Amino acid sequence: MSDTLPLRLAVFDCDGTLVDSQASIVSSMVAAFESRSHPAPDAESVRRVVGLPLRVAMGRLLPHTDPDEHVKLENSYKDAFRELRRRGEVSDPLYPGTLEVLDALETDGWLLGVATGKGHLGLMITLETHGLTERFQTLQTADSAPGKPDPGMLLNAMRDTGADADCTVMIGDTTFDMEMAVNAGTMAIGVSWGYHPHEHLHSAGAEVVIDEFHVLPETLNTKLGGRPA
């Protein structure tokens, strides 16, 4: 890559974009609510809040409850997820084509990053499970910046890598990802295999929504230019 050409940065959400974590998230949420004697939310309600900071998600799922209870639900969720992992019941498989897409983007000269509502420990466990710990130049989590849709994680990712906003793209499956990109002044690309539907992603700022992972490299190179000379 030429030193005189701009750096291009592709930042991925994790849950619902790189890995299919719906089963473990819904199971942990149900366990958390039941442990606090609340009616368990249905899967669709849980999908709508994936990507938000846990405490905010609890507030949306149980809006008429005291904020202290949201904190307790957050802790119960973390306990439930840890128990699932201890029992070996968290698989969170990669979506088809993930590895091939990361390979293609690296070949095309892209820097890669992750911006997720997961904590750093949870993200590292996921990446280690799939042999991805060395693939990303920047990892942004709920521990390093305010939660989505605040732009902090993307701003940190650009600071870490030296990429400018006009050469950075956020790839995610939720409106919170799209809104974060808009707030950070970067491009937003939605993926349809996660938690929020096409029309919501477009309304939140997605320039395009893709239905298959393998088209992402061509889409990015079309939107932000081909491989640097």
C-alpha positions in Angstrom: 0.0 0.0 0.0 1.4 3.4 -1.0 2.1 5.7 1.9 0.6 8.6 -0.1 -2.8 7.0 -0.5 -5.5 7.1 2.1 -6.0 4.2 4.5 -9.3 2.4 4.2 -10.9 0.9 7.3 -13.8 -1.6 7.4 -15.2 -1.9 10.9 -17.6 -4.9 11.6 -20.2 -5.4 14.2 -19.8 -8.8 15.9 -23.2 -10.3 17.0 -25.5 -10.7 14.0 -22.8 -9.6 11.5 -19.8 -11.9 12.0 -21.3 -14.5 14.2 -24.8 -16.0 14.7 -25.2 -15.5 18.4 -29.0 -15.3 18.5 -29.5 -18.5 20.4 -27.1 -17.7 23.2 -28.3 -14.1 23.5 -32.0 -15.0 23.7 -31.4 -17.9 26.1 -29.3 -15.7 28.4 -31.9 -12.9 28.3 -34.7 -15.3 29.2 -32.7 -16.7 32.1 -31.9 -13.2 33.4 -35.6 -12.2 33.4 -36.7 -15.4 35.0 -34.1 -15.1 37.7 -35.5 -11.7 38.6 -39.1 -13.0 38.5 -40.0 -11.0 35.4 -41.9 -12.4 32.4 -39.4 -13.4 29.8 -39.2 -11.3 26.6 -39.9 -13.1 23.3 -37.1 -13.6 20.8 -38.3 -10.7 18.5 -38.2 -8.3 21.4 -34.7 -9.4 22.2 -33.5 -9.1 18.6 -34.7 -5.4 18.5 -32.3 -4.4 21.3 -29.2 -6.5 20.3 -26.3 -4.1 19.9 -27.3 -1.6 22.6 -25.5 -1.5 25.9 -26.9 -4.1 28.1 -28.4 -1.7 30.7 -30.1 0.3 27.9 -31.4 -2.9 26.4 -32.9 -3.9 29.8 -34.6 -0.5 30.0 -36.2 -0.9 26.7 -37.4 -4.4 27.4 -38.7 -3.4 30.9 -39.3 0.3 30.6 -41.6 0.8 33.6 -39.1 -0.7 36.1 -36.7 1.2 38.4 -33.2 1.7 36.8 -31.7 -0.2 39.7 -33.6 -3.3 38.4 -32.0 -2.8 35.0 -28.6 -3.0 36.6 -29.6 -6.2 38.3 -30.9 -7.6 35.1 -27.7 -6.7 33.3 -25.7 -8.6 36.0 -28.1 -11.6 35.8 -27.6 -11.7 32.0 -23.9 -11.7 32.3 -24.1 -14.5 34.9 -26.4 -16.5 32.6 -24.1 -16.1 29.6 -21.1 -17.2 31.6 -23.0 -20.3 32.8 -23.9 -21.1 29.2 -20.3 -20.8 28.2 -19.1 -22.9 31.2 -21.5 -25.7 30.1 -20.1 -25.5 26.5 -23.5 -24.3 25.2 -22.2 -21.2 23.4 -21.3 -21.9 19.8 -22.0 -18.6 18.0 -20.9 -19.9 14.6 -19.4 -17.6 11.9 -21.9 -16.7 9.2 -21.1 -18.3 5.8 -18.4 -16.5 3.9 -17.0 -14.6 6.8 -13.4 -15.9 6.5 -13.3 -15.5 2.7 -14.5 -11.9 3.0 -11.9 -11.0 5.5 -9.2 -12.6 3.3 -10.4 -10.7 0.3 -10.5 -7.4 2.1 -7.0 -7.8 3.4 -5.8 -8.7 -0.1 -7.5 -5.5 -1.3 -5.5 -3.5 1.3 -8.3 -2.8 3.8 -7.6 -2.3 7.5 -10.1 -4.3 9.6 -11.7 -3.5 12.9 -14.6 -4.6 15.2 -17.0 -2.3 17.1 -19.4 -4.3 19.3 -21.6 -3.9 22.3 -19.8 -7.0 23.8 -17.3 -6.4 26.6 -13.6 -6.9 25.7 -13.4 -10.3 27.4 -16.5 -11.6 25.6 -15.2 -10.4 22.2 -11.8 -12.0 22.7 -13.4 -15.3 23.6 -15.4 -15.2 20.4 -12.5 -14.2 18.2 -10.2 -16.8 19.8 -12.9 -19.5 19.2 -12.8 -18.8 15.5 -9.1 -18.0 15.2 -9.6 -14.4 14.4 -7.6 -12.6 17.1 -4.9 -11.4 14.7 -7.2 -10.4 11.9 -8.3 -6.9 13.2 -6.2 -3.8 13.7 -8.6 -2.2 16.2 -11.1 -3.7 18.6 -13.7 -1.4 20.1 -16.1 -2.7 22.8 -18.5 -1.6 25.5 -15.4 -1.2 27.8 -13.6 1.3 25.5 -16.3 3.8 24.6 -20.0 4.7 25.1 -22.5 2.3 23.5 -24.0 2.5 20.1 -25.3 4.7 18.5 -22.7 7.0 20.2 -19.9 7.5 17.6 -17.1 6.9 20.2 -16.2 3.4 19.1 -15.8 4.4 15.5 -13.9 7.5 16.4 -11.5 5.4 18.5 -11.1 2.9 15.6 -10.2 5.7 13.2 -7.7 7.2 15.8 -6.1 3.8 16.3 -5.6 3.1 12.6 -5.1 6.6 11.2 -8.0 6.3 8.8 -10.2 9.3 7.9 -14.0 9.2 8.2 -14.5 9.5 4.4 -12.4 6.3 4.0 -14.1 4.3 6.8 -17.2 2.1 6.6 -19.2 0.5 9.4 -20.7 -2.9 8.5 -23.5 -4.1 10.8 -27.0 -5.7 11.1 -28.8 -3.2 13.4 -30.0 0.4 13.2 -27.7 1.2 16.0 -24.7 0.3 13.8 -26.0 2.5 11.0 -26.8 5.4 13.4 -23.3 5.2 14.9 -21.8 5.4 11.4 -23.9 8.5 10.6 -22.9 10.1 13.9 -19.2 9.4 13.2 -19.4 10.7 9.6 -18.5 7.4 8.1 -20.3 5.2 5.5 -22.8 2.6 6.7 -23.5 -0.7 5.1 -26.1 -3.0 6.4 -26.3 -6.8 6.3 -29.7 -8.5 6.1 -28.8 -11.8 8.0 -28.8 -10.3 11.5 -31.4 -8.7 13.7 -33.0 -5.7 12.0 -34.9 -5.6 8.6 -33.8 -3.9 5.4 -36.2 -1.0 5.7 -35.1 -0.1 9.2 -31.4 -0.3 8.2 -32.0 2.0 5.2 -34.0 4.5 7.3 -31.2 4.6 9.9 -28.6 5.6 7.3 -27.4 2.5 5.4 -26.1 3.4 2.0 -26.7 -0.2 0.9 -27.9 -3.4 2.5 -26.4 -6.6 1.3 -28.0 -10.0 1.4 -24.9 -12.2 1.0 -21.5 -11.7 2.6 -19.5 -12.5 -0.6 -20.6 -9.3 -2.3 -19.1 -7.1 0.4 -15.6 -6.7 -1.0 -16.9 -5.6 -4.4 -19.5 -3.3 -2.8 -16.8 -1.6 -0.6 -14.4 -1.2 -3.5 -17.1 0.3 -5.6 -18.1 2.7 -2.9 -14.7 3.7 -1.7 -12.3 2.8 -4.5 -10.3 -0.1 -5.6 -7.1 -1.5 -4.2 -4.5 1.2 -3.6 -1.6 1.0 -6.0 
